[in-house]
Amino acid sequence: MDFNWAYLGMGLISLFVGYALRISRWNIMLSSSGNNSTFKKCSAPFLGSIAINNLLPLRLGDVFRALIFPDSMGVTKTIAATSIVLERVIDLITLLAYLALGVYSIEKIKVPTKLVETSTILAAVCVGVLFFCLLFSRTLSNYFDRLEKNSANGPGFKKIYGLFGSTLKGLRTMCRPKAVLLLLGVSLLLWGGEAGLFYFISAGLGIESTPIGALLVMSIATLSTLLPSTPGYVGTFHLAAYTAITLIGGTPQQAGSFAVIVHLALWVPTTLAGIVAIIFSPSLFFGAKSLIGKL
C-alpha cells in the first residue's frame, strides 16, 4: 500500500473541527431548552459517549449520555434524551442531503435502486418528524400537561403523561424555527468537516476524488453506522466504505486500504479523547447511583 501520510494530519485537523462543531451543536440544543449549558460542560459527556459507542455494542454511549451523564451537567434526563433524538433526526437529514448531492452530481455513479428508495423514505420520515416538532409540539405538550393535572387513573398514568409532556416541551424549545435553522447549518458544517477526513485519506491513497465525492463516500459509510451494530462498527463501516470507494472509481485494493485507514483515523483519536475525558471527569458516572436506585 502506497500512502502519503502527510494527508492524514490534514484529515485529522478536519475531523477535529467537525467534532468541535458537534459539541457546539449539542450545547446549542441544551441551551435553547433553558439549561445553563456551556461548551466545556458538554465536552466530556459527549466525547465519553463517543468512546463508549466505539468500545461497546448497540450504541450504548447514547444511553449513557441520555440517562447517566446528565446528572453531572445539571440537565434532566428527559432533555438529554430529547436532544439526542433531535440530533439523530438532523444528522439523517444532513447525511441524506449530502448523499443526494453526490448521487446527482457525479454522473458515472450507478447507485442501487433500493438504496435510493430507502434514502427517499428516510428523508421523508425525518423531514416529517422535524415539521411535526415545529408545528405540533406546543399543542401536544399542553395537552399532556392537562392530562397530568386532571388524571384520575393513578400515579402511574400521571408519570407517563408528565414524561410525554416534558419531552414535548423540550422538543418545543429546541425546535423553534431559528434554532432549527442554526442546528441545520452547524450540521452541514460538521459533516463537511468529517468528509474532509475522507477526502484527505482518499488523496493520500491516490484515489481520484473531489469534495463532493468525499461527501458521498462519507454519507454512505456513516449511514451504515447509525443503527446499533458491533463495537466500533467493525464490518458494517468497512463494507460501506469499500463499496462507496469502488462506486467513485477506486480499485479494490485502494478501496480496501481506504476502509481500514479511514476507520482507524475515525476510531482511534475519538476513542482516546473520550477515554481521557472520562478519566478526568469521574463525576460523569455519579448519575449511575441514582439510576440504579430507581430500578
Backbone torsions as a table, in degrees:
resi	resn	phi	psi	omega
1	MET	NA	126.2	179.1
2	ASP	-104.2	107.7	-176.5
3	PHE	-128.4	131.1	176.6
4	ASN	-86.4	102.6	-171.7
5	TRP	-69.1	-14.2	177.5
6	ALA	-62.5	-30.9	180.0
7	TYR	-68.6	-25.3	-180.0
8	LEU	-63.0	-42.6	179.4
9	GLY	-60.0	-43.1	178.6
10	MET	-65.2	-37.5	178.7
11	GLY	-65.7	-39.1	179.8
12	LEU	-68.2	-34.3	175.5
13	ILE	-62.9	-43.3	177.9
14	SER	-62.7	-40.5	177.9
15	LEU	-64.0	-40.7	179.1
16	PHE	-60.5	-43.8	178.6
17	VAL	-61.3	-42.3	179.3
18	GLY	-60.6	-41.9	-178.7
19	TYR	-73.8	-31.8	174.0
20	ALA	-62.6	-39.2	177.7
21	LEU	-69.9	-32.8	175.7
22	ARG	-61.3	-46.3	179.6
23	ILE	-63.9	-41.3	178.5
24	SER	-61.4	-40.5	179.5
25	ARG	-62.8	-43.5	178.9
26	TRP	-64.2	-39.2	177.2
27	ASN	-61.2	-39.8	178.0
28	ILE	-62.3	-43.2	179.6
29	MET	-61.0	-49.6	-177.1
30	LEU	-67.5	-39.0	179.6
31	SER	-66.1	-37.0	-179.2
32	SER	-67.7	-19.6	178.9
33	SER	-89.9	6.8	175.7
34	GLY	95.1	7.2	179.8
35	ASN	-86.8	150.6	177.4
36	ASN	-83.4	68.3	-175.2
37	SER	-96.8	150.1	175.3
38	THR	-136.9	164.4	177.5
39	PHE	-57.9	-41.9	-178.1
40	LYS	-63.7	-44.0	179.8
41	LYS	-63.2	-33.0	-177.2
42	CYS	-81.7	-21.8	-170.4
43	SER	-62.7	-54.4	-176.2
44	ALA	-63.3	-47.6	178.5
45	PRO	-61.0	-39.7	-178.5
46	PHE	-67.1	-51.0	-178.9
47	LEU	-64.4	-37.7	177.8
48	GLY	-61.9	-40.4	179.9
49	SER	-67.6	-33.9	177.4
50	ILE	-64.8	-43.9	179.1
51	ALA	-61.8	-41.5	179.4
52	ILE	-65.4	-41.1	175.4
53	ASN	-58.9	-38.5	-178.1
54	ASN	-72.1	-27.7	-173.8
55	LEU	-101.0	-23.5	-176.4
56	LEU	-121.4	157.0	-178.5
57	PRO	-80.3	175.1	168.8
58	LEU	64.0	24.1	179.2
59	ARG	51.8	45.1	-178.9
60	LEU	-65.5	-21.6	176.7
61	GLY	-60.3	-35.2	177.3
62	ASP	-66.4	-34.6	177.5
63	VAL	-65.7	-42.5	177.9
64	PHE	-63.2	-41.4	-178.3
65	ARG	-68.1	-27.9	-179.2
66	ALA	-86.7	-36.2	-169.2
67	LEU	-113.4	-23.0	-173.8
68	ILE	-113.3	-48.0	-176.0
69	PHE	-68.5	-28.6	-176.1
70	PRO	-56.9	-32.5	-178.9
71	ASP	-59.1	-37.4	-178.7
72	SER	-73.8	-15.1	-178.2
73	MET	-101.1	-9.3	-175.1
74	GLY	74.3	29.5	-179.1
75	VAL	-117.6	140.9	178.2
76	THR	-70.5	152.5	178.7
77	LYS	-63.5	-34.8	-179.8
78	THR	-63.1	-45.6	179.7
79	ILE	-65.3	-41.0	179.8
80	ALA	-62.6	-45.7	-179.9
81	ALA	-65.2	-40.3	178.7
82	THR	-62.0	-41.1	-179.7
83	SER	-64.2	-35.6	179.9
84	ILE	-69.9	-39.8	176.8
85	VAL	-61.5	-46.9	179.1
86	LEU	-63.5	-38.0	177.4
87	GLU	-59.0	-44.1	-179.4
88	ARG	-65.3	-41.5	-179.7
89	VAL	-62.7	-45.7	-179.3
90	ILE	-67.4	-37.8	176.7
91	ASP	-60.5	-44.5	-179.6
92	LEU	-63.2	-43.3	178.7
93	ILE	-60.0	-44.9	-178.3
94	THR	-65.2	-47.1	-178.9
95	LEU	-64.1	-40.2	179.1
96	LEU	-68.4	-33.5	176.1
97	ALA	-65.3	-43.7	178.0
98	TYR	-67.4	-35.9	176.7
99	LEU	-62.0	-45.7	179.1
100	ALA	-63.3	-40.8	178.5
101	LEU	-59.1	-44.2	-179.5
102	GLY	-67.3	-43.4	-177.4
103	VAL	-63.1	-43.6	-175.1
104	TYR	-86.8	-10.4	179.7
105	SER	-95.1	-27.3	-176.9
106	ILE	-104.9	101.7	-170.3
107	GLU	-65.6	-30.7	-174.3
108	LYS	-75.1	-10.2	-177.0
109	ILE	-80.3	131.1	174.2
110	LYS	-113.5	96.4	-177.6
111	VAL	-83.2	135.1	178.3
112	PRO	-54.9	142.4	-177.8
113	THR	-59.3	-38.5	-178.9
114	LYS	-63.0	-37.2	178.5
115	LEU	-64.9	-41.8	178.8
116	VAL	-63.5	-44.6	-178.7
117	GLU	-64.6	-45.1	179.6
118	THR	-63.0	-42.8	179.6
119	SER	-63.0	-40.2	179.3
120	THR	-63.9	-43.0	179.1
121	ILE	-64.6	-45.4	179.5
122	LEU	-60.8	-43.1	-179.8
123	ALA	-61.7	-43.4	179.9
124	ALA	-63.6	-41.9	179.5
125	VAL	-64.2	-46.0	-177.8
126	CYS	-65.0	-44.1	177.8
127	VAL	-64.2	-38.1	177.2
128	GLY	-62.3	-43.0	178.1
129	VAL	-62.2	-42.0	-178.8
130	LEU	-65.2	-43.1	178.5
131	PHE	-68.0	-34.6	175.2
132	PHE	-59.0	-46.0	179.8
133	CYS	-62.5	-41.3	-178.7
134	LEU	-66.6	-36.7	-170.4
135	LEU	-97.6	-33.6	-168.3
136	PHE	-121.0	-5.7	-175.1
137	SER	-64.4	-36.6	179.4
138	ARG	-64.3	-48.8	-178.9
139	THR	-61.0	-44.6	-177.5
140	LEU	-71.4	-36.4	178.5
141	SER	-64.8	-39.3	176.5
142	ASN	-65.3	-36.4	178.9
143	TYR	-63.5	-45.7	-179.6
144	PHE	-71.7	-28.7	173.7
145	ASP	-62.1	-42.9	178.7
146	ARG	-66.3	-39.3	177.5
147	LEU	-62.6	-39.7	-179.5
148	GLU	-64.7	-41.3	-177.6
149	LYS	-71.8	-35.7	-172.4
150	ASN	-104.9	5.3	-175.9
151	SER	-67.7	134.5	175.2
152	ALA	-113.6	18.8	-175.2
153	ASN	-97.3	11.3	177.5
154	GLY	99.4	166.4	-175.9
155	PRO	-63.7	-28.8	-179.5
156	GLY	-61.8	-46.1	179.6
157	PHE	-68.0	-36.0	179.2
158	LYS	-62.1	-38.4	178.0
159	LYS	-65.9	-40.8	179.7
160	ILE	-64.6	-45.2	178.5
161	TYR	-62.2	-41.0	179.8
162	GLY	-64.8	-37.6	179.1
163	LEU	-65.0	-46.0	177.9
164	PHE	-62.6	-42.0	-178.9
165	GLY	-63.4	-45.2	-178.9
166	SER	-68.9	-35.3	176.8
167	THR	-63.6	-44.7	-179.6
168	LEU	-69.2	-31.8	175.1
169	LYS	-64.2	-41.8	177.7
170	GLY	-61.2	-44.1	177.4
171	LEU	-62.7	-38.8	-178.4
172	ARG	-61.6	-42.8	-178.3
173	THR	-74.7	-35.8	-179.7
174	MET	-76.3	-22.1	-173.0
175	CYS	-105.1	26.0	170.2
176	ARG	-64.0	144.0	-173.7
177	PRO	-49.8	-46.6	-179.3
178	LYS	-63.7	-39.7	-179.8
179	ALA	-65.8	-41.4	-179.7
180	VAL	-63.9	-43.6	178.2
181	LEU	-61.5	-41.0	178.2
182	LEU	-64.4	-44.1	-179.5
183	LEU	-63.8	-40.2	178.1
184	LEU	-65.5	-40.1	178.2
185	GLY	-63.3	-44.9	178.6
186	VAL	-64.3	-37.6	-179.8
187	SER	-64.7	-40.5	176.6
188	LEU	-60.4	-40.5	-179.4
189	LEU	-70.0	-44.2	-174.9
190	LEU	-68.6	-37.9	176.7
191	TRP	-73.0	-27.2	171.6
192	GLY	-64.6	-37.5	176.1
193	GLY	-63.4	-41.7	177.9
194	GLU	-67.4	-36.6	177.5
195	ALA	-63.8	-27.2	177.0
196	GLY	-59.6	-38.2	176.4
197	LEU	-61.2	-45.3	179.3
198	PHE	-61.3	-40.5	-178.7
199	TYR	-64.7	-46.9	-176.5
200	PHE	-70.1	-34.5	176.7
201	ILE	-65.4	-43.1	178.8
202	SER	-64.8	-37.7	177.6
203	ALA	-65.1	-38.8	179.0
204	GLY	-64.4	-25.3	179.0
205	LEU	-93.4	-0.6	179.9
206	GLY	78.3	19.6	178.5
207	ILE	-82.8	128.3	178.3
208	GLU	-71.8	109.9	-177.8
209	SER	-141.2	170.1	177.6
210	THR	-132.5	166.8	175.3
211	PRO	-55.0	-38.6	178.8
212	ILE	-68.1	-38.4	175.7
213	GLY	-62.0	-39.1	178.0
214	ALA	-65.3	-38.5	176.5
215	LEU	-61.8	-40.3	179.3
216	LEU	-64.6	-47.9	-179.3
217	VAL	-62.8	-44.5	178.9
218	MET	-60.9	-41.6	-179.6
219	SER	-63.2	-46.7	-179.1
220	ILE	-63.7	-45.8	-178.2
221	ALA	-66.2	-40.7	-176.7
222	THR	-72.8	-38.5	178.4
223	LEU	-59.9	-26.2	178.5
224	SER	-72.2	-14.2	-175.9
225	THR	-105.1	-2.6	-174.2
226	LEU	-73.8	-24.9	177.5
227	LEU	-91.1	155.9	177.6
228	PRO	-52.5	138.3	-173.5
229	SER	-151.5	-166.7	177.2
230	THR	-69.9	161.7	176.4
231	PRO	-56.1	129.1	179.2
232	GLY	72.5	7.2	177.4
233	TYR	59.2	32.6	180.0
234	VAL	-65.1	133.4	178.8
235	GLY	97.4	-63.8	-178.7
236	THR	-63.3	-45.6	179.8
237	PHE	-64.7	-45.2	-176.6
238	HIS	-62.5	-43.3	179.9
239	LEU	-63.4	-43.6	-179.1
240	ALA	-66.1	-43.6	179.6
241	ALA	-64.9	-42.1	178.5
242	TYR	-58.9	-48.1	-178.6
243	THR	-62.8	-42.0	-177.8
244	ALA	-64.4	-40.4	179.6
245	ILE	-66.6	-38.7	177.4
246	THR	-66.4	-30.3	178.5
247	LEU	-64.5	-34.9	-177.8
248	ILE	-93.1	8.7	171.8
249	GLY	107.7	5.3	178.1
250	GLY	-73.4	152.2	176.7
251	THR	-76.9	162.0	176.8
252	PRO	-56.8	-37.8	178.9
253	GLN	-65.8	-44.0	178.6
254	GLN	-64.9	-40.5	-178.7
255	ALA	-64.6	-41.7	178.4
256	GLY	-64.2	-44.4	178.7
257	SER	-64.8	-41.4	179.8
258	PHE	-60.1	-46.8	-177.1
259	ALA	-59.3	-41.9	-178.8
260	VAL	-70.3	-47.0	-175.9
261	ILE	-67.2	-45.6	-177.1
262	VAL	-68.0	-33.1	177.1
263	HIS	-66.1	-44.3	178.1
264	LEU	-64.6	-38.9	179.8
265	ALA	-65.9	-29.6	175.9
266	LEU	-81.2	-41.3	-170.8
267	TRP	-78.5	-48.6	-171.9
268	VAL	-63.7	-55.8	-176.3
269	PRO	-65.5	-37.4	-179.5
270	THR	-71.1	-35.3	177.4
271	THR	-68.0	-45.2	178.7
272	LEU	-62.4	-42.8	179.2
273	ALA	-62.1	-40.7	179.3
274	GLY	-67.4	-40.0	178.5
275	ILE	-64.0	-43.1	177.9
276	VAL	-61.9	-43.0	179.5
277	ALA	-61.0	-40.5	179.4
278	ILE	-67.8	-42.7	-179.4
279	ILE	-60.5	-42.5	-176.8
280	PHE	-88.7	1.2	177.5
281	SER	-134.9	65.0	-178.3
282	PRO	-62.8	-19.8	179.9
283	SER	-65.8	-13.8	179.0
284	LEU	-56.4	-32.5	-173.3
285	PHE	-96.1	6.3	177.8
286	PHE	-63.7	-29.2	-179.7
287	GLY	-67.2	-16.9	179.5
288	ALA	-65.3	-33.0	-179.0
289	LYS	-64.3	-46.8	-179.7
290	SER	-67.3	-34.2	179.6
291	LEU	-68.3	-43.0	178.0
292	ILE	-63.2	-38.4	-179.9
293	GLY	-64.4	-27.1	-179.3
294	LYS	-84.8	-16.7	-177.6
295	LEU	-79.7	NA	NA
